[in-house]
């Protein structure tokens, strides 16, 4: 072994410790970077043997020092801290979010990246993008909110999963409308009301009914019906007493122009309700309960089908053999003032986007100001056999390579992939106190290796001095 080998040992040691100091510095710099994974440096010894020179069974020992190799501990779990943003997401488990640096282009290993940095916010186009500029990828759901075929299993074929990925966008989805299908009324009709004169009221005669305004209502309430396009229409439910315990009811539009086709009346339903002597509801004409078909004039609106609920109709309490007892849970008739207890209808007009939420199952849901919500995307998580072999790229993201194998795409909340935690961000896995300690150790090791070079240099100087003294 030549003394010159000591130079190589020292230089290799200096390079190895420089690598370690660089990785420690990177860790310290990213101690507050969301989703950052600690870099770890390992050392391997370098030994050379001269096979031409043997001493017994061993070759001649020729040291070369050490080499440093750095890996990123992608599988480490950082602390999940709560935030106030519904699009901030973290993962409790080993899964990785799938991202792209652009919203266009094909989905393949060259364009897809993976990250745990989950601080996503909508850009001007409504695409969810994190601070590093990577766009969140997910599977767009069907119109009925179901996951597309081939993407529903706990594990999804990689090529199928990649092909279906799209940038998660929350601006290109319009608000949804829910048509009205049920109207329920709870009210008291005054039993002291005098019936209208015989012959003055006929619901089928436009000169003698409430819808035309020719006969004043004795009690009425206005409500809205929403069509399939989200447009609301004003309707009225009017009552007149025609006999003891008997009332005629009409349901009609406020304006005939709201009705489609060629209507000759604003009426959509007419019939009679009767009451028992105790004020409970006795009967309701089937024509009033429906479902009542309503055609709307709104372009593109489907025909409505609305059921009206007036309460429980039946025989008086105590009637022998009665199967249904009349109740006052809807309409009632007591000798007291008219009183509307409630008039409720379902259905919602088209809403404007008011918020976005991502749940533990990975569903991206939009909330609208009409109290409705709609699931838009499902976010898959990617898993690798050995995530520490992923290639680190700028932006706290990783790409696959020949050593990682193909990714496995797993639905969130499945096996070890973990589940998504919304309103949270994963903190860096760096432990600052440990890194500072390692930095001191690496600094001392670096100094020691420089001493090796210095000592070797002094020895060589001594040899030169011996040669010059002859």
C-alpha distance (Angstrom), angle and dihedral (degrees) to the residues before:
residue distance angle dihedral
X1 . . .
X2 3.78 . .
X3 3.80 122.6 .
X4 3.78 86.2 -125.0
X5 3.84 86.9 71.3
X6 3.78 87.3 70.3
X7 3.78 88.5 65.3
X8 3.81 90.2 56.8
X9 3.80 91.2 46.9
X10 3.79 91.9 52.1
X11 3.80 95.1 43.8
X12 3.82 92.3 48.0
X13 3.80 89.1 48.3
X14 3.79 91.2 50.9
X15 3.83 90.8 49.8
X16 3.80 91.5 47.6
X17 3.80 93.4 50.6
X18 3.81 90.1 44.7
X19 3.80 88.2 56.9
X20 3.80 90.7 50.3
X21 3.80 92.6 48.1
X22 3.82 89.0 50.0
X23 3.82 92.7 52.7
X24 3.82 91.4 46.0
X25 3.80 89.9 49.6
X26 3.79 89.8 50.3
X27 3.80 90.2 51.3
X28 3.79 92.3 50.0
X29 3.80 92.0 47.6
X30 3.84 90.1 53.0
X31 3.78 98.2 43.7
X32 3.84 88.7 116.9
X33 3.83 97.8 36.6
X34 3.81 111.3 119.0
X35 3.79 112.5 -118.9
X36 3.81 94.1 3.6
X37 3.80 115.1 153.4
X38 3.78 121.5 -145.3
X39 3.82 118.0 -105.9
X40 3.82 113.9 -134.7
X41 3.82 124.5 -161.2
X42 3.82 121.8 -151.5
X43 3.80 127.8 -174.0
X44 3.78 130.2 -136.7
X45 3.80 124.0 -166.6
X46 3.81 119.8 -121.2
X47 3.82 114.8 -144.3
X48 3.79 128.1 171.8
X49 3.79 125.3 -161.3
X50 3.79 124.0 -164.3
X51 3.83 103.3 -138.1
X52 3.83 91.7 -163.9
X53 3.78 93.7 64.2
X54 3.78 118.0 59.9
X55 3.73 132.8 177.7
X56 3.76 104.9 -169.6
X57 3.81 108.2 -49.1
X58 3.80 98.0 -23.9
X59 3.75 130.3 82.6
X60 3.77 123.0 -127.2
X61 3.82 110.6 -76.5
X62 3.79 114.3 -122.3
X63 3.85 114.2 172.9
X64 3.81 121.8 -149.7
X65 3.82 101.5 177.1
X66 3.83 124.4 -126.0
X67 3.76 141.3 -46.6
X68 3.82 125.5 -147.0
X69 3.81 124.7 -136.7
X70 3.80 121.5 -170.7
X71 3.79 125.3 -154.7
X72 3.78 131.4 -179.9
X73 3.80 115.3 -125.0
X74 3.79 94.0 -137.3
X75 3.79 92.8 164.1
X76 3.80 93.7 63.4
X77 3.80 117.9 114.9
X78 3.79 117.7 -130.1
X79 3.77 125.9 -157.3
X80 3.82 113.5 -87.5
X81 3.79 111.2 -132.7
X82 3.82 122.3 -167.4
X83 3.81 121.3 -114.4
X84 3.80 136.0 -178.4
X85 3.82 96.6 -118.0
X86 3.79 121.0 96.8
X87 3.82 90.3 -152.4
X88 3.82 94.5 54.8
X89 3.80 106.2 102.3
X90 3.78 137.1 177.6
X91 3.79 133.5 -176.9
X92 3.76 126.0 -123.8
X93 3.80 98.2 -158.1
X94 3.79 138.3 27.5
X95 3.82 100.0 -62.2
X96 3.79 123.8 119.0
X97 3.78 130.1 -145.8
X98 3.80 115.4 -116.4
X99 3.82 113.6 -127.0
X100 3.80 141.5 168.4
X101 3.77 131.8 -155.1
X102 3.80 90.5 -134.5
X103 3.80 136.5 33.0
X104 3.81 92.8 -131.8
X105 3.78 136.6 58.1
X106 3.79 133.8 62.0
X107 3.78 123.3 -54.2
X108 3.79 111.2 -114.1
X109 3.78 141.3 122.6
X110 3.81 90.8 -80.6
X111 3.81 95.5 57.9
X112 3.80 103.5 29.4
X113 3.81 121.9 86.9
X114 3.78 134.1 179.2
X115 3.79 130.5 -137.4
X116 3.79 146.6 162.6
X117 3.81 92.7 -149.9
X118 3.80 98.1 112.3
X119 3.81 104.3 174.1
X120 3.81 95.1 122.3
X121 3.80 123.2 170.1
X122 3.82 131.4 171.7
X123 3.80 115.4 -98.9
X124 3.81 124.0 -148.9
X125 3.82 89.8 -75.0
X126 3.79 93.9 48.6
X127 3.83 94.4 -107.3
X128 3.81 114.7 142.3
X129 3.81 107.7 -119.1
X130 3.80 131.4 170.6
X131 3.79 127.7 -136.5
X132 3.82 92.2 -90.0
X133 3.82 91.6 56.6
X134 3.82 97.6 -105.6
X135 3.81 117.5 140.9
X136 3.82 119.1 -133.9
X137 3.81 114.0 -118.6
X138 3.80 126.5 -148.4
X139 3.77 144.7 150.7
X140 3.80 114.9 -90.3
X141 3.80 110.6 -128.8
X142 3.78 124.6 -129.8
X143 3.80 119.5 -97.0
X144 3.81 89.8 -97.0
X145 3.81 91.6 53.5
X146 3.80 96.7 -104.7
X147 3.80 125.2 132.3
X148 3.84 113.6 -104.8
X149 3.80 118.4 -102.5
X150 3.78 115.1 -83.7
X151 3.80 93.6 28.0
X152 3.79 100.9 75.1
X153 3.81 103.3 84.2
X154 3.81 125.8 96.2
X155 3.81 86.8 -108.4
X156 3.78 123.3 31.6
X157 3.78 127.5 -157.0
X158 3.81 108.4 -99.8
X159 3.82 96.6 -128.6
X160 3.81 91.7 46.8
X161 3.79 91.8 47.1
X162 3.80 94.1 48.2
X163 3.79 94.1 47.0
X164 3.81 91.4 53.6
X165 3.81 96.6 49.7
X166 3.79 118.5 116.0
X167 3.77 133.3 173.1
X168 3.80 108.5 -93.4
X169 3.80 106.5 -113.2
X170 3.79 125.0 179.3
X171 3.80 100.3 179.7
X172 3.79 100.8 63.6
X173 3.80 94.3 60.9
X174 3.78 113.8 88.1
X175 3.76 122.3 -143.6
X176 3.76 118.2 -89.2
X177 3.78 128.7 -120.6
X178 3.79 125.5 -148.3
X179 3.81 115.6 -153.9
X180 3.78 119.7 -135.1
X181 3.80 113.5 -102.1
X182 3.82 102.6 159.9
X183 3.79 135.5 43.0
X184 3.81 120.0 -177.9
X185 3.79 126.7 -172.1
X186 3.78 130.9 -167.3
X187 3.82 113.8 -176.1
X188 3.77 144.2 134.1
X189 3.80 120.0 -119.3
X190 3.79 113.4 -153.5
X191 3.82 108.8 -111.4
X192 3.81 89.4 -158.1
X193 3.81 91.4 66.4
X194 3.83 114.1 121.1
X195 3.83 112.8 -123.2
X196 3.81 117.5 -115.2
X197 3.78 115.1 -99.4
X198 3.78 116.0 -86.3
X199 3.80 111.6 -96.4
X200 3.78 95.0 18.7
X201 3.80 95.7 91.9
X202 3.81 128.9 54.0
X203 3.82 119.1 156.7
X204 3.82 90.9 -155.9
X205 3.80 94.3 53.4
X206 3.82 115.8 80.4
X207 3.78 88.9 -152.2
X208 3.81 92.9 54.3
X209 3.81 108.5 36.2
X210 3.78 138.8 88.4
X211 3.83 96.7 -118.7
X212 3.81 90.9 64.2
X213 3.79 92.1 46.4
X214 3.82 91.5 -122.9
X215 3.82 90.9 115.9
X216 3.81 115.4 43.9
X217 3.77 116.6 -129.3
X218 3.80 117.3 -116.9
X219 3.81 89.6 -152.6
X220 3.78 129.5 7.2
X221 3.74 142.0 164.0
X222 3.82 130.3 -165.9
X223 3.80 122.4 -140.2
X224 3.80 138.7 166.0
X225 3.79 131.1 -110.1
X226 3.81 117.6 -162.2
X227 3.80 117.9 -147.7
X228 3.81 125.6 -145.4
X229 3.82 92.5 -90.0
X230 3.79 92.1 56.6
X231 3.78 97.9 -105.8
X232 3.80 115.5 135.4
X233 3.80 124.9 -139.3
X234 3.81 128.4 -162.4
X235 3.79 116.9 -121.9
X236 3.80 133.2 176.1
X237 3.78 131.6 -143.6
X238 3.83 107.7 -154.7
X239 3.82 130.5 -171.5
X240 3.82 133.7 -163.3
X241 3.79 125.5 174.2
X242 3.79 111.3 -124.2
X243 3.85 100.7 172.9
X244 3.78 141.1 -8.9
X245 3.83 108.5 -51.2
X246 3.82 88.8 -5.0
X247 3.80 127.5 110.1
X248 3.78 131.9 177.7
X249 3.83 115.5 -138.1
X250 3.79 129.1 -160.7
X251 3.81 127.7 -174.2
X252 3.79 112.0 -162.0
X253 3.79 142.7 159.7
X254 3.78 120.5 -103.7
X255 3.80 88.9 -129.5
X256 3.78 128.3 23.5
X257 3.81 87.3 -141.3
X258 3.82 88.6 72.9
X259 3.79 90.4 65.4
X260 3.78 122.3 82.5
X261 3.77 128.8 -134.0
X262 3.79 118.2 28.0
X263 3.82 103.5 -48.3
X264 3.79 120.6 -176.3
X265 3.81 94.4 -166.9
X266 3.77 138.6 33.1
X267 3.81 90.2 -130.3
X268 3.80 120.0 112.9
X269 3.83 98.2 169.1
X270 3.80 138.3 11.7
X271 3.77 133.8 177.2
X272 3.77 147.3 116.9
X273 3.80 136.7 -81.9
X274 3.80 123.1 -162.6
X275 3.80 132.7 -166.9
X276 3.76 136.9 -146.1
X277 3.79 121.4 -121.4
X278 3.81 90.7 -99.1
X279 3.80 91.4 59.2
X280 3.80 95.7 -103.8
X281 3.81 122.5 131.9
X282 3.80 112.4 -91.2
X283 3.81 107.5 176.3
X284 3.82 141.2 -2.9
X285 3.79 123.8 -163.7
X286 3.83 110.3 -113.3
X287 3.82 87.8 -131.7
X288 3.80 88.1 66.8
X289 3.78 98.4 50.1
X290 3.79 97.0 46.2
X291 2.92 133.2 136.9
X292 3.80 78.3 -110.9
X293 3.81 116.0 -151.6
X294 3.79 113.9 -135.0
X295 3.78 124.5 -175.6
X296 3.80 115.4 -155.2
X297 3.78 128.7 -153.1
X298 3.83 92.3 -140.2
X299 3.84 109.0 116.9
X300 3.79 110.2 -107.5
X301 3.80 95.0 9.8
X302 3.79 115.3 139.2
X303 3.79 119.9 -133.7
X304 3.78 110.7 -83.2
X305 3.77 125.1 -127.2
X306 3.79 113.3 -160.7
X307 3.79 129.1 -179.6
X308 3.80 117.9 -154.9
X309 3.79 120.6 -149.8
X310 3.82 117.3 -158.4
X311 3.79 96.7 169.1
X312 3.81 135.7 -96.3
X313 3.81 112.9 -32.4
X314 3.80 121.5 -163.3
X315 3.78 147.8 109.7
X316 3.82 124.0 -44.5
X317 3.78 118.1 -81.4
X318 3.81 111.2 -87.7
X319 3.82 95.8 27.8
X320 3.86 106.8 147.5
X321 3.80 112.1 -115.2
X322 3.81 93.8 6.2
X323 3.79 112.8 158.0
X324 3.81 96.4 -169.2
X325 3.77 124.1 31.2
X326 3.78 118.3 -151.3
X327 3.78 114.5 -118.1
X328 3.78 139.5 -168.9
X329 3.81 95.0 -129.5
X330 3.82 90.1 111.9
X331 3.78 122.0 11.5
X332 3.78 118.5 8.2
X333 3.81 134.5 176.5
X334 3.78 116.3 -144.5
X335 3.74 132.2 152.5
X336 3.75 92.1 -101.4
X337 3.78 137.5 92.5
X338 3.76 122.8 -63.4
X339 3.78 108.3 -87.4
X340 3.78 130.0 -177.3
X341 3.78 106.1 -153.3
X342 3.80 94.7 176.7
X343 3.78 142.6 -23.8
X344 3.77 111.5 -168.0
X345 3.76 132.2 176.7
X346 3.79 131.8 176.2
X347 3.79 125.0 -135.8
X348 3.79 132.0 87.3
X349 3.76 135.3 -136.3
X350 3.81 119.7 -123.6
X351 3.78 107.9 -67.9
X352 3.78 133.4 -146.7
X353 3.78 119.9 -125.3
X354 3.80 109.6 -91.6
X355 3.80 103.1 166.5
X356 3.79 148.6 -13.5
X357 3.77 127.9 -131.8
X358 3.81 133.7 -175.0
X359 3.80 115.4 -157.9
X360 3.82 133.7 -156.6
X361 3.81 91.0 -92.2
X362 3.80 90.4 58.3
X363 3.80 96.5 -108.7
X364 3.80 115.7 148.1
X365 3.80 107.6 -146.7
X366 3.78 129.0 -172.5
X367 3.80 118.9 -146.4
X368 3.79 119.4 -151.7
X369 3.79 131.7 -158.2
X370 3.80 91.1 -114.7
X371 3.84 89.2 71.2
X372 3.81 93.4 -103.6
X373 3.78 129.5 118.6
X374 3.79 134.3 -163.1
X375 3.79 132.5 -161.2
X376 3.80 109.7 -130.2
X377 3.82 109.8 169.5
X378 3.78 141.5 11.2
X379 3.80 116.6 -140.2
X380 3.83 114.7 -145.1
X381 3.79 124.3 -155.8
X382 3.80 122.0 -134.1
X383 3.80 123.6 -140.6
X384 3.80 131.2 -166.9
X385 3.78 129.1 -161.8
X386 3.80 90.9 -124.7
X387 3.82 110.2 11.9
X388 3.82 91.7 -179.1
X389 3.82 87.6 73.8
X390 3.81 93.0 61.2
X391 3.78 116.0 116.8
X392 3.81 113.2 -110.6
X393 3.80 117.0 -134.2
X394 3.78 133.5 -178.6
X395 3.77 114.6 -75.0
X396 3.81 97.4 47.6
X397 3.80 91.7 -79.2
X398 3.79 137.1 122.3
X399 3.78 138.8 -143.5
X400 3.77 129.9 -155.0
X401 3.79 124.0 -110.9
X402 3.80 140.1 179.5
X403 3.81 91.4 -75.7
X404 3.79 97.8 52.8
X405 3.78 100.6 58.0
X406 3.78 122.9 -143.6
X407 3.79 118.4 -42.0
X408 3.78 121.2 -109.7
X409 3.79 113.7 -137.7
X410 3.76 112.6 -144.5
X411 3.76 132.4 -178.4
X412 3.78 111.6 -113.2
X413 3.79 117.8 -96.5
X414 3.81 88.6 33.1
X415 3.81 123.0 125.3
X416 3.81 117.2 -56.3
X417 3.80 94.6 -19.0
X418 3.78 85.6 84.6
X419 3.74 130.3 -154.8
X420 3.75 135.9 -71.4
X421 3.78 117.9 -106.4
X422 3.78 111.3 -154.9
X423 3.80 123.1 -149.9
X424 3.80 87.8 28.9
X425 3.78 138.8 101.5
X426 3.78 125.6 -156.3
X427 3.77 112.4 -123.6
X428 3.80 126.1 -138.9
X429 3.81 115.4 -78.9
X430 3.82 90.3 -137.5
X431 3.81 115.9 120.0
X432 3.77 103.8 -152.0
X433 3.81 97.2 -157.9
X434 3.81 91.2 52.7
X435 3.80 92.3 48.8
X436 3.82 92.3 50.6
X437 3.80 89.9 51.4
X438 3.81 91.2 48.6
X439 3.79 89.7 48.5
X440 3.82 91.2 58.0
X441 3.81 91.1 47.9
X442 3.82 92.1 48.7
X443 3.80 90.7 47.5
X444 3.82 91.5 54.0
X445 3.80 91.2 46.1
X446 3.80 89.9 50.5
X447 3.81 90.4 51.4
X448 3.80 90.8 48.3
X449 3.80 91.5 53.5
X450 3.80 90.8 49.7
X451 3.81 86.5 53.7
X452 3.81 88.4 56.0
X453 3.79 90.2 56.3
X454 3.82 91.7 44.6
X455 3.81 93.0 49.2
X456 3.81 92.1 48.1
X457 3.78 89.2 50.2
X458 3.83 90.8 52.6
X459 3.80 91.0 50.2
X460 3.77 90.8 52.3
X461 3.78 89.8 49.0
X462 3.80 88.9 53.5
X463 3.80 89.8 52.6
X464 3.78 90.5 50.9
X465 3.78 90.1 49.2
X466 3.81 91.3 51.3
X467 3.80 90.0 51.1
X468 3.81 94.2 49.7
X469 3.83 93.3 48.7
X470 3.81 94.2 64.8
